[in-house]
Amino acid sequence: MAQSPEFSVVVPVHNESGNVESLISEIHRALDGRAFEMIFVDDASSDDTRARLVELKARFPMLRVVGHRSNAGQSRAIRSGILAARAPVIGTLDGDGQNDPADLPDLYRQLTRADAPHTLQMVMGRRTKRKDTAWKRFGSRFANNIRKRMLKDDCDDAGCGVKALRRDAYLHLPYFDHMHRYMPALMRAEGFDVEYRDVNHRERGSGKSNYTNFGRLADALSDLRGVMWLIRRRRNPGGMDEL
């Protein structure tokens, strides 16, 4: 692209061959007329996701494809995409098609509005009508209630994949596996503000989820202790000045 992008959309994918073409098309429609790029990060898929993405670059010149050599998880895939991004503002979406790209422009406008506080660094989606099984919704509510009570991050839906955030702010955050589920708490610990916006949620396009309730809960309990430790050990200088 000749024009530098103002918005980079990062999408982590693993074995999502059946979803990537429609998702790319939807992102393109939602952001048509803007200077943007799409960065799809293939986390070492075992299907033909990577080949499909490379083929689609001919139709969508704003599409960039980053491929992990080994599977490293969703948080690492998001980080790889943000490190590769050229725009100061990042949008993220899950690769299963359940997040609606049509929500991205509103998240971007809310984050970059003229009267936004200078400390606002992320606007996060909040799924109001989940299109998941009752069991999955129960597991999510259970984990969210524990996390919200322990971290006091005012986030009702930490698992929502659609966000708009400032790239520089993200790079201030400590990286660890599963960190994408704790970004509101990590942003606030760094002194940044986070706002929320209701977003659409849809049925999965094709394929199957890479997670289970029990797997997420086991990881969450371990991660929660680590995040609480990180926040307790944080020291805020209140900004810095070059003299």
C-alpha positions as CSV (number, residue, x, y, z in Angstrom):
1,M,0.0,0.0,0.0
2,A,1.3,3.4,-1.0
3,Q,-0.4,5.1,1.9
4,S,0.6,4.4,5.5
5,P,-2.2,2.6,7.3
6,E,-4.1,4.3,10.1
7,F,-5.6,1.1,11.3
8,S,-4.1,-2.4,11.4
9,V,-6.4,-5.3,12.0
10,V,-4.7,-8.3,13.6
11,V,-6.4,-11.8,13.4
12,P,-4.8,-14.9,14.9
13,V,-5.8,-18.1,13.2
14,H,-5.2,-21.8,13.8
15,N,-6.9,-24.4,11.5
16,E,-9.5,-21.9,10.2
17,S,-9.3,-22.6,6.5
18,G,-13.0,-22.5,6.1
19,N,-13.4,-19.1,7.8
20,V,-10.6,-16.9,6.5
21,E,-11.9,-15.9,3.1
22,S,-15.3,-14.7,4.4
23,L,-13.7,-12.9,7.3
24,I,-11.2,-11.1,5.1
25,S,-14.0,-10.1,2.7
26,E,-16.0,-8.7,5.7
27,I,-13.1,-6.8,7.1
28,H,-12.5,-5.3,3.6
29,R,-16.2,-4.2,3.4
30,A,-16.3,-2.8,6.9
31,L,-13.2,-0.6,6.4
32,D,-13.5,0.3,2.7
33,G,-12.4,3.8,2.2
34,R,-9.9,3.8,5.1
35,A,-6.2,3.4,5.0
36,F,-5.9,0.0,6.7
37,E,-4.1,-3.3,6.6
38,M,-5.1,-6.8,7.7
39,I,-2.5,-9.0,9.3
40,F,-3.5,-12.6,9.6
41,V,-1.2,-14.6,11.9
42,D,-1.2,-18.4,11.2
43,D,-0.3,-20.1,14.4
44,A,1.2,-23.2,12.7
45,S,-2.1,-24.6,11.4
46,S,-2.1,-28.3,10.4
47,D,-4.8,-27.7,7.7
48,D,-4.4,-25.5,4.6
49,T,-5.2,-22.2,6.4
50,R,-1.8,-20.8,5.4
51,A,-2.1,-21.7,1.8
52,R,-5.5,-20.2,1.6
53,L,-4.3,-16.9,3.1
54,V,-1.4,-16.7,0.7
55,E,-3.8,-17.2,-2.2
56,L,-6.0,-14.5,-1.0
57,K,-3.2,-11.9,-1.0
58,A,-3.7,-11.6,-4.8
59,R,-7.3,-10.4,-4.3
60,F,-6.7,-8.2,-1.2
61,P,-3.5,-6.2,-1.5
62,M,-3.9,-4.9,2.1
63,L,-3.7,-8.4,3.4
64,R,-0.4,-9.5,5.1
65,V,0.3,-13.0,6.3
66,V,2.6,-13.9,9.1
67,G,3.3,-17.5,9.9
68,H,4.6,-19.0,13.1
69,R,7.1,-21.9,12.6
70,S,5.7,-23.6,15.7
71,N,2.3,-23.4,17.5
72,A,2.6,-20.7,20.2
73,G,-1.0,-19.9,21.2
74,Q,-3.4,-17.0,20.7
75,S,-1.6,-14.4,22.8
76,R,1.7,-15.0,21.0
77,A,-0.1,-14.8,17.6
78,I,-1.7,-11.5,18.6
79,R,1.6,-10.2,19.7
80,S,3.3,-11.2,16.5
81,G,0.7,-9.4,14.5
82,I,1.0,-6.2,16.6
83,L,4.8,-6.3,16.3
84,A,4.4,-6.5,12.5
85,A,1.7,-3.8,12.3
86,R,2.5,-0.4,10.7
87,A,-0.4,1.6,12.1
88,P,-0.6,3.3,15.5
89,V,-4.1,1.9,16.2
90,I,-4.7,-1.9,16.2
91,G,-8.0,-3.7,15.9
92,T,-8.2,-7.4,16.8
93,L,-10.7,-10.1,15.9
94,D,-10.9,-13.8,16.7
95,G,-10.3,-16.0,13.6
96,D,-13.4,-18.2,14.0
97,G,-15.8,-15.6,12.5
98,Q,-17.8,-15.1,15.6
99,N,-16.7,-11.5,16.0
100,D,-18.3,-9.1,13.6
101,P,-15.9,-6.9,11.6
102,A,-18.7,-4.4,11.2
103,D,-18.0,-3.4,14.8
104,L,-14.5,-2.3,14.1
105,P,-15.3,1.3,12.8
106,D,-17.3,2.1,15.9
107,L,-14.5,0.9,18.2
108,Y,-11.9,2.9,16.2
109,R,-14.0,6.1,16.4
110,Q,-14.6,5.7,20.1
111,L,-10.9,5.3,20.8
112,T,-9.7,8.1,18.6
113,R,-12.5,10.7,19.2
114,A,-11.4,14.2,19.8
115,D,-12.7,14.5,23.4
116,A,-11.3,11.1,24.5
117,P,-9.1,11.3,27.7
118,H,-5.4,11.1,26.8
119,T,-5.2,8.1,29.1
120,L,-7.7,6.1,27.0
121,Q,-5.7,3.4,25.2
122,M,-8.2,0.6,24.5
123,V,-11.9,0.1,23.7
124,M,-13.0,-3.4,24.2
125,G,-16.1,-5.2,22.9
126,R,-18.7,-6.6,25.2
127,R,-20.8,-9.5,23.7
128,T,-24.4,-8.8,24.7
129,K,-26.1,-11.8,23.0
130,R,-23.6,-14.7,23.0
131,K,-24.1,-17.3,20.2
132,D,-22.4,-20.1,22.1
133,T,-23.7,-23.2,23.9
134,A,-25.3,-22.8,27.4
135,W,-22.3,-24.7,28.8
136,K,-19.8,-22.4,27.2
137,R,-21.7,-19.3,28.4
138,F,-21.8,-20.7,31.9
139,G,-18.0,-21.4,31.9
140,S,-17.4,-17.8,30.7
141,R,-19.6,-16.2,33.3
142,F,-18.0,-18.2,36.0
143,A,-14.5,-17.3,35.0
144,N,-15.4,-13.6,34.4
145,N,-17.0,-13.3,37.8
146,I,-13.9,-14.7,39.6
147,R,-11.5,-12.6,37.5
148,K,-13.5,-9.4,37.9
149,R,-13.8,-9.9,41.7
150,M,-10.0,-10.6,42.1
151,L,-8.6,-8.0,39.7
152,K,-11.3,-5.3,40.0
153,D,-10.9,-4.5,36.3
154,D,-14.6,-3.7,35.7
155,C,-14.6,-6.0,32.7
156,D,-17.7,-8.1,32.1
157,D,-16.4,-10.0,29.1
158,A,-12.6,-10.6,29.1
159,G,-13.0,-13.3,26.4
160,C,-14.3,-10.9,23.8
161,G,-11.8,-10.9,20.9
162,V,-12.8,-7.6,19.2
163,K,-10.8,-4.6,20.5
164,A,-9.3,-1.3,19.3
165,L,-6.1,-0.3,21.1
166,R,-3.1,1.9,20.8
167,R,0.0,-0.1,19.6
168,D,2.4,1.8,21.8
169,A,0.3,1.1,24.9
170,Y,0.1,-2.6,24.1
171,L,3.9,-2.7,23.9
172,H,4.2,-1.4,27.4
173,L,2.4,-4.5,28.8
174,P,4.2,-7.6,30.0
175,Y,3.9,-10.5,27.7
176,F,2.9,-14.0,28.9
177,D,0.8,-16.8,27.5
178,H,-2.9,-16.1,27.7
179,M,-2.3,-12.4,28.4
180,H,-5.0,-11.5,25.9
181,R,-7.6,-12.5,28.5
182,Y,-6.2,-10.0,31.0
183,M,-5.6,-6.9,28.9
184,P,-8.1,-4.6,30.7
185,A,-6.4,-5.3,34.0
186,L,-2.9,-5.0,32.5
187,M,-3.8,-1.7,30.8
188,R,-5.2,-0.3,34.0
189,A,-2.2,-1.4,36.0
190,E,0.0,0.6,33.6
191,G,-2.1,3.7,34.2
192,F,-4.2,3.6,31.1
193,D,-8.0,3.8,30.8
194,V,-10.2,1.2,29.1
195,E,-13.7,1.7,27.8
196,Y,-16.3,-0.9,26.6
197,R,-18.8,-1.1,23.8
198,D,-21.5,-3.6,23.1
199,V,-20.8,-5.6,20.0
200,N,-22.4,-8.3,17.9
201,H,-21.6,-12.0,18.3
202,R,-22.3,-14.7,15.7
203,E,-22.3,-18.4,15.2
204,R,-19.0,-20.0,14.4
205,G,-18.5,-20.2,10.6
206,S,-16.9,-23.6,10.3
207,G,-14.4,-25.8,12.2
208,K,-14.4,-26.3,15.9
209,S,-13.2,-24.4,19.0
210,N,-9.6,-25.0,20.2
211,Y,-10.7,-24.6,23.8
212,T,-12.8,-26.4,26.5
213,N,-14.3,-25.0,29.7
214,F,-12.1,-27.2,31.9
215,G,-9.0,-26.3,30.0
216,R,-9.7,-22.6,30.2
217,L,-10.5,-22.8,33.9
218,A,-7.3,-24.6,34.8
219,D,-5.3,-22.0,32.8
220,A,-7.3,-19.1,34.3
221,L,-6.6,-20.1,37.9
222,S,-2.9,-20.3,37.3
223,D,-2.8,-17.1,35.2
224,L,-4.9,-15.2,37.7
225,R,-2.3,-15.7,40.4
226,G,0.4,-14.5,38.1
227,V,-1.5,-11.4,37.0
228,M,-2.2,-10.4,40.6
229,W,1.5,-10.8,41.4
230,L,2.5,-8.6,38.4
231,I,0.0,-5.9,39.5
232,R,1.2,-5.9,43.1
233,R,4.8,-5.6,42.0
234,R,4.2,-2.8,39.6
235,R,5.6,0.7,40.4
236,N,4.2,3.7,38.5
237,P,6.6,6.7,38.0
238,G,3.6,8.9,37.1
239,G,5.1,9.6,33.6
240,M,8.6,10.8,32.6
241,D,10.2,13.9,31.4
242,E,13.4,14.4,29.4
243,L,15.5,17.2,31.0
